[in-house]
């Protein structure tokens, strides 16, 4: 009887000890846990190393390697065929272009106010020596480099009046008043227009 109780106690103790021991994970469980840990580590520790040029496979680039990707979108800026023949003077910016439809002349000139001021200065030199033809030429050239220059317009009008070219002088005086209707020479321009339009002036010009 005593031996039976001992065997019963030993078997019960062995059963309890076996249930309380931790179970050993299977190989598949170990593999899944290790892969999930590596995924977490890759998320938290991204690869920040720059790409290496020596790791590029040159054979996979094809025959057009080295060409710009914008080559396909470039615009052809070359002139059309026979453009030089059809428009031989298109590159000359100082050449006058005449419209065949309206007959108006559009002039293209370089803007150079310093050159215009120098022409006015030389025109004044000629005017003081009564070389009105030379003065007129310089005043007109000043208007080429600085269109609507009020000083050059007024001095050209005075120069034309000196040469008894009344109609041209009146036109230039009126041009001055259009540019500077209240300018320093406006009163003189108005008086000159009245004087040149008077009957006495017309008789004198004839």
C-alpha positions in Angstrom: 0.0 0.0 0.0 2.8 2.4 0.9 4.6 1.7 -2.3 1.5 2.3 -4.3 1.1 5.8 -2.8 4.7 6.6 -3.6 4.3 5.6 -7.3 1.1 7.7 -7.4 2.8 10.8 -6.0 5.8 10.5 -8.3 3.6 10.2 -11.4 1.5 13.2 -10.3 4.7 15.2 -9.7 6.1 14.3 -13.0 2.9 15.3 -14.8 2.9 18.7 -13.1 6.6 19.3 -13.9 6.0 18.4 -17.6 3.1 20.9 -17.9 5.0 23.8 -16.3 8.1 23.5 -18.6 8.2 26.0 -21.6 7.4 24.6 -25.0 10.2 24.7 -27.6 9.1 26.7 -30.7 9.1 25.0 -34.0 11.5 25.8 -36.8 8.8 27.6 -38.9 7.9 29.8 -36.0 11.6 30.7 -35.5 11.9 31.6 -39.2 8.8 33.8 -39.3 9.9 35.7 -36.1 13.4 36.3 -37.5 12.0 37.6 -40.8 9.6 40.0 -39.1 12.4 41.3 -37.0 14.6 41.9 -40.1 11.6 43.7 -41.7 11.2 46.0 -38.7 15.0 46.7 -38.6 14.9 47.6 -42.3 12.0 50.0 -41.8 13.7 51.7 -38.9 17.2 51.7 -40.5 16.8 52.6 -44.2 19.8 52.4 -46.6 21.0 56.0 -46.9 24.1 55.2 -49.0 24.2 57.1 -52.4 23.9 55.0 -55.6 27.2 53.9 -57.0 28.0 54.6 -60.6 30.3 51.6 -60.8 27.4 49.3 -60.1 25.5 50.3 -63.3 25.4 47.8 -66.1 26.6 49.7 -69.2 25.3 47.0 -71.5 21.7 47.7 -70.4 21.8 51.4 -71.4 21.5 50.7 -75.2 23.2 52.5 -78.1 21.9 56.1 -77.2 23.6 56.3 -73.8 25.0 59.8 -73.1 22.3 61.6 -75.1 20.2 64.2 -73.4 16.5 63.2 -72.7 15.5 66.7 -74.1 16.9 65.9 -77.5 13.5 64.6 -78.7 11.8 67.9 -77.7 14.3 70.4 -79.2 12.8 73.0 -81.6 14.3 73.4 -85.0 15.4 77.1 -85.2 17.0 76.9 -88.6 15.5 79.3 -91.3 13.2 77.8 -93.9 14.4 76.9 -97.3 15.2 79.9 -99.6 14.8 82.4 -96.7 18.0 84.2 -97.6 16.9 84.4 -101.2 13.4 85.7 -100.4 14.6 88.1 -97.7 18.1 89.2 -98.5 18.0 92.3 -96.2 16.2 90.9 -93.2 19.3 91.0 -91.0 19.8 94.8 -91.6 18.0 96.4 -88.7 18.7 99.9 -90.1 17.0 99.3 -93.4 13.7 100.9 -94.1 10.8 98.5 -94.8 8.1 99.7 -97.1 4.6 98.2 -96.9 3.3 97.4 -100.4 -0.4 97.6 -99.2 -0.5 101.0 -97.5 2.6 102.7 -98.8 3.7 103.6 -95.3 7.3 103.4 -94.4 8.4 101.9 -91.1 12.0 102.7 -90.1 14.0 100.6 -87.6 16.9 102.4 -86.0 19.1 101.9 -83.0 18.1 103.9 -79.9 21.0 106.1 -78.9 20.2 109.3 -77.0 23.9 110.1 -76.6 24.4 110.0 -80.3 21.3 112.2 -80.7 22.7 114.8 -78.2 26.0 114.8 -80.1 24.1 115.4 -83.4 22.2 118.4 -81.9 25.5 119.8 -80.6 27.1 119.6 -84.1 23.9 121.0 -85.6 24.1 124.0 -83.4 27.7 124.5 -84.5 26.6 124.6 -88.1 23.5 126.8 -87.4 25.6 129.5 -85.7 27.8 129.6 -88.8 24.6 129.8 -91.0 25.3 126.5 -92.5 21.6 125.6 -92.4 21.9 122.6 -94.7 24.5 121.0 -92.4 22.4 121.9 -89.4 19.3 120.4 -90.9 21.1 117.2 -91.6 22.4 116.9 -88.1 19.0 117.7 -86.5 17.3 115.0 -88.7 19.9 112.5 -87.8 19.3 113.2 -84.1 15.7 112.3 -84.6 16.8 109.0 -86.1 18.6 108.0 -83.0 16.0 109.6 -80.6 12.6 109.8 -82.1 10.3 112.7 -80.9 13.2 114.6 -79.3 11.5 118.0 -78.7 14.8 120.0 -78.8 15.8 118.5 -82.2 12.3 119.1 -83.6 12.2 122.7 -82.5 15.7 123.5 -83.8 14.9 121.8 -87.1 11.8 123.9 -87.4 13.8 127.1 -86.9 16.4 125.9 -89.3 13.8 125.2 -92.0 12.2 128.7 -91.4 15.7 130.2 -92.0 15.8 128.5 -95.3 12.3 129.9 -96.2 10.7 126.4 -96.2 7.6 127.5 -94.5 5.4 124.5 -94.9 8.1 122.1 -93.5 8.8 124.5 -90.7 5.1 124.7 -89.7 4.9 120.9 -89.7 7.9 120.7 -87.3 6.6 123.5 -85.0 3.3 121.6 -84.8 5.3 118.4 -84.1 7.0 120.1 -81.2 3.7 121.2 -79.8 2.4 117.6 -80.0 5.4 116.3 -78.0 5.5 119.2 -75.5 2.3 121.3 -75.7 3.5 123.2 -72.6 7.2 123.0 -73.1 9.7 125.9 -72.8 9.5 126.6 -76.5 5.7 126.2 -76.9 5.0 129.9 -77.0 7.7 130.5 -79.6 6.3 127.6 -81.7 2.8 129.0 -81.6 4.0 132.5 -82.6 6.1 131.0 -85.5 3.1 129.1 -86.8 0.9 132.2 -86.8 3.7 134.2 -88.4 4.3 131.6 -91.2 0.6 131.2 -91.9 0.0 134.9 -92.2 -0.6 136.4 -95.7 2.6 138.5 -95.5 4.7 135.3 -94.9 3.1 133.6 -97.8 3.8 136.5 -100.1 7.4 136.6 -98.9 7.9 132.9 -99.5 6.7 133.4 -103.1 
